[in-house]
């Protein structure tokens, strides 16, 4: 699926409402913009509080996610 967005003079981009609904994006939510060398990838970031209560069956998945977040944090700290 493809969507069109316009960038304002201030550099703001409005994410289409259909996309916001699909991914549960609300005012104040964050997204990561990844430069893929010729294209941009916009990835919604999950609020860490949303992970609370997922249960023990997801423990390993959560540990992997935490390690990935820590690695990203370390990379950004080096910049």
HELIX and SHEET records of a PDB file:
HELIX    1   1 UNK A   17  UNK A   23  1                                   7    
HELIX    2   2 UNK A   48  UNK A   51  5                                   4    
HELIX    3   3 UNK A   56  UNK A   58  5                                   3    
HELIX    4   4 UNK A   59  UNK A   78  1                                  20    
SHEET    1   A 2 UNK A  31  UNK A  35  0                                        
SHEET    2   A 2 UNK A  40  UNK A  44 -1                                        
END                                                                             
